[in-house]
């Protein structure tokens, strides 16, 4: 027996002589009153025999006056007698053998592995909507929504429980339902193609509104006409902005508008996305964007920089996965995540994109405390909009550094 066993022995002897639990609790300095009798208070064989001895089995035995005629003829005893025999047999089978010191009774059950079950206490999110209090039960923070991805707390930014709670509120409010930007497929394709390339969403929408108002999205406009409209500056929130790469985008848009008339609109959203991705200047992300907006589809997902940041933060995406090379793998992971949250992928995509583009980059730095096994630092360079969104690999320590060799002037890391 180890030295710590003396604490168990002390608690067992104090409880055996009749000392109440509160004094024993104070002596052993326990914070939880349940620990003292359940973990440290053990019963020896003498106490167990004394407890069994206090059972009155005579009341269960039939008296001679009550004994049935069947028993006198050698037939099986009545139910009460058979129950008494079963109790004696079970007691003898359980407590037979050499007792061990303070280990006669089983220990308290060890806690289950993290997130192995969804039972027990659940976290509840409350919200006041339409003048009434609504509540959303969520699994425990340490339960897993997907293998290796815990739910987390709903009041912690960028956790799966946080996204589920925000989606629940917006479902009640009717937000993120109609995500269309254009009235026709032609306008929707132009609106999605004019975005991206590191530009703000407001700039891409302003460029789309200009082309639509000037009638350049009807028929097959020339690349020169589109370039002339995109080359003029825009005023966004009182600031003058210029559209990036107007010549290249005008050439791609003109070619896509010319080929869209002969494109077969397949009933499957994924097939239509793949056919749109074959058009010049349209990749899987832009094609998924068009299909998601135009058809409200939840069979595709838009994996852009904002969704990528949120997925990496939760551990849904590996740090070395990039949309240019692993788009379908990232899309499959996001669709599985949306299904686990029981939120339509189209709505969750738009919600996460809107939140992530408005939150400052410091939010990711302040909340990135989890370490993910198998992830490696990304090679992607930080963008001008989010300079700290993707931290680069740390530089190795250089041994043999000499202060007299430090260059003059301002140092750069």
N, C-alpha and C positions, 0 to 999 in steps of 0.2 A: 504494500500500500504506500502510495506516495504521501508527501507531507500535506498536500491539499486535502487528502482524505480526512484529516483531523477536523476540518470544518463540517464535513458531512456527519462524522461521528458525533460532534458536539450538538448539531441540530437534531440528530436522531435521539440522543439521550435526553435532551431538554424536552422534546415533544413527548417522549415516552413517559417521563415522570409527571406530565400534566401541565407543563408550562404553556401558557397561551402563545399564539403565534406572534402578536406584536412585540413582546419582550425578546423573543428569539430573533425576530426581524431586526431589531435595533442592535442586538449583540453581534450578529453577522454582517451588519451594515449593508443590507439588501435594499435596493430602491423599489423593487417590485414585490408586493406582498405574496404574489403567487409563486415566486421562485422558492421561498423557504419551505413550504410543505410539499411542493411538487418535485423539486429537484434535490434538495438537501435533506428533507425528512424521509427516512427509509424505515421500513418495518422489518424486524427480524422474525425468525421462525416462531419464537415464543409469542410475539404479538399476533402473528397470523393464526396460530393455534387458539389463542385466547379469543380472537374474533370469531372463529368458526365454532368455538365451544359455546358461545352465547346464542347460537341458533337453536331454536326449540323445535327439534324434529319430532317430538312426541305428539305435537298437535296434528301433524300430517299422518301419523300412523292410525289406522282404524282400530277402534276399541272392539273388544269381543262382542259387545252388543250390536255394534254397527257393522261387524264383518259380514260380508255377503255370503250367501250359501256357495257361490262359485269358488270362493277362496278356500273354503273348507274341503272342497272336492279336489284341490290341487290345481285349479285353473290359474291363469296369470293374474297377478295382483291388480287392484284398481289403479287408476291414473295417479292418485296422490302418492301411493307407495312407490310406483315406478319412478316418479319424479324425485322422491327422496333418495332412492338408490342412485340415480344419475348424479345428483348433487354430491354424494359421498365419493363416487368414482372420479368425478372431475376434480374434486378437491385433492384427492390423493394423488392423481396424475400430475397436477400442477405443482405441488409443493414437495414432491418426492425428490430426494437427492441431497447432496451436501450444499448448504447455503454459503454464499460468498459474502464477505463483509460489506454492508451498506449498498449492496447491489441486487437485493432480492427482487424488487419491483423494477419494471422497465423504466428507462430514462424517458424524459420528455422528448417527443419526436423532433428530430432536427428539422429546421426550415427547409422547404423544398427549393430546388434550384431556381435561380432568378428567372422570373417570367414563365415558369413551367406551367402555370395554370392561370385562369382568368377569374377564379372564384374569389370569395372573401370580400373584403371591403373594396369599394370602387370609388374613384374620384368623380365628383359631380360638378358640372359647370352650370352656373345659373346665369340667366340673361333676361332682361326686361324688354319684351317686344310687343308692340301693339297694346300697351297698357297692362300686360299680364306677365307674370313670372314664369319663365320656361326653364326647364332643367334638362341636361344631357348627361346621362351616366356614361362614364368612360372606364376602360380597364385600368388596373393599377399602373403606376408609372414604370415599374420594373417588368411588366408583362411585355411580350414581344408581339408587335403587329406583323412583322415578317422575321424570318430567321436572322438574328443578329441585330435587329433594329428595335429597341424598346420604345414603348409608347411615349414615355416622358410625361411631364406635367403639362396640363393645358394652359397654365399661366406662364409657361416658359417659352420664349420665342423660338420658332422654327422647329419645334418638336412635332412628331406625328399627331400627338394629342392636340397641339396648338392648331395645326391645319384642319383637323377634324372639327374642332370647336368653331373655327372661323367659317368653314364651309357650312356647318349646321346653321349658324346665324344667317348667312347669306341665302341659304335655301328658304328659311322662313321669310326673309325680306324680299325674295325674288330677284336677287342680284345675279349677275354673270349667267344669265339665261340666253339672251340674244347677243351673240358676239359678232354678228355680221358688220362689215365695214362698207360694203357696196350693195347695190340692189340686184346686180346680176353677177354671173360667174366672171364675166370680163372685168367688171369693176372690182370684184373681190380679188382677182389675181393681180390687178394693178396695185391695189392698196397693199397687199402683202409683199409684192416685189419691191415697192418703193421704200419699205422699211429695212431694218437691219443695217449692216456695215458699220456698227458702232454709233449709229445716229439715235437721237432721242425719238421716241414714238411720236411726239408732237410734230417733229419736222417731217417725218414720213407721211403723216396724215395731212399736213398742210400741202405737201407736194401732190398727193392724191387729189385733194380738193381742187387745186389749181388746174390739173389736167382734166378733171371731170367738168369743171365749170367752163373751160374753154372748148369742150367738145372733142378733145383729143383721144378719148377712149371709145369712140364710135368708129367702126370700120377698121381700116388698117392704116394708121397714121405713120408718117415717115419718122425715121430716127432723128432727122434734123429738126423737125417740128417739136418733138418731145424734148430734145436737148435744149432748144431755145427756151422752152417754158421752165425747164429745171435749172437752167443756169442763172436765172434771176434770183436775187436774194429773197429771203423770207423773214418775216417779223414774228418771233415766237416769244410771248410774254414780255413784249417791249424790247426785245433784243434782236438784232439783225443777224441772221444765220444764213449760211450758204450750204446748198445741197452737195453732198460728197459724191464724186465720180458721176457727174451728170451724163457724160458722153457714153460711158460703158452701160449705165443703167438704161439710157434711152435706146441703145442698140438692142439690148436684150428684150426690153419691153415691146419694141416694135416687132421683133421676130416672134415673140410669144403670141401677141395679138393676131398676127397673120396666121399662125398655126392652130389657134384655139378653135376656129370654126370647124376644122376637120377632125377635132379630137372626139373620140367616142366617150360619152359619159357613162361609165360602167356603174352598175348598181352597188358593187362592193366599194366601200370607202378606201380600203387599203389598195385595191387595184387602181382606182382613180388616182390615188396619191402617187403610186409608182408611175403612172402614165404622165402625170403632170411633171414629175421629176425628170422625165426625159426631154422636156422642153429646154431651150437654151436659157441659161441664167437662173434656173430653178433647181434647187437641191431638195433633199428630203425634208429639211426643216421648213422651207418656204412652201413646199407642196403640202405638207401636213397642216400648215397654218391655213392654207386656202380651203382644204377639205374640212377642217375643224370648224372654221367660221361659216362656210357656205352651207354645210349640211348639219352642223351641230353634232358632229361625230365624236364618239368616245372610243372609236377603234384605233385612232392615231393619236400621237402626242407631239407637242412642239418642244423639242429639247433645245432651248437657246441658252444663253449665258446665265440668265436668271434662274431657270429651272435647274441648270447644272450646279449652280452655287448652292441652292437649297438642298438638292439631292446629295451633294458631297458633304454638306454639313450634317445631315442625318445618318450618313453612312450608306445611303441607298446606291450611290454611284462611287466607284473607285476613283481615286485621285488621278490615276493615269488614263482614265477613259475620256475620250474626246469625241464630240459629235461628228467630226469629219471622218473618223475611222470606225467608231463603234455606235453609230446612231441607232441601229435596230436593237442592239443589246440594251442601250439606255432607254429606248422607248418601251421595250418589254418590261423592264424593271419598273418604270413609272406606271404603266398600266396595271401591273400587279399590285403596286402600292395603292393606287386609287381604288382597286377592287377590295383590298383589305380594309381601307377606310370606309367603304360603302359610300363613296362619293363619285359622281360621274367624272370621268377623266377630262372631259371638255371643260367642265366647271372648275375642277381643281387646277387644271393647267392655267386658265385665265386668272384665277384667284392668286395662285402662287406667283405668277409673272407680275401681276399688279402690285403685290406686296413687296416682292424682292426689289423691284426697280425703284420703289419709293423709300425703302429702308436704307439708311446710310451704310457704307461699307464697314464702319466701326462696329456695327451690330454683330457681324459675323466674327470679328476678331474677339469681341468680348464674350461671346457665347460659345466659341470653339474650344471646349475643354475635353471633349471625348477623343480618345485615340482609337483608331480603327486598324485592326490587324490586317496586314497585307497591302495596305495603301502606301503609295509612294508619292513624294512631292511631284506636283504637276510641272511640266515644262512650259506651260502657257505663260506668256508675258502678261503682266498686269495692264489693264486698259487705262485710258486717260480718265474714264468715268469712274472706275473702281480701282484705285491704285493699290489697295490692300486686299482685294477680293481673293487673289490666288497667291499666297506666299510662296516664294521660290525656295529652293534648297539652301540650307545654311552653308556658308563657306567654311572649309576645313581650317582648323587652327594651324598656323604656320610657326613652326619651331625655329629657334635661332634668330628671332627678330632682334634687330639692333636699332636703338633709338637714334644713333648718329647717321643712319641711312634713311631716315624718314624724309621724304621730299618736302621742299618748302611750298608754302601756299596752302590752299584749301584741299583737304583730303576728300576723296569720294569713296563710297563703299562699293 
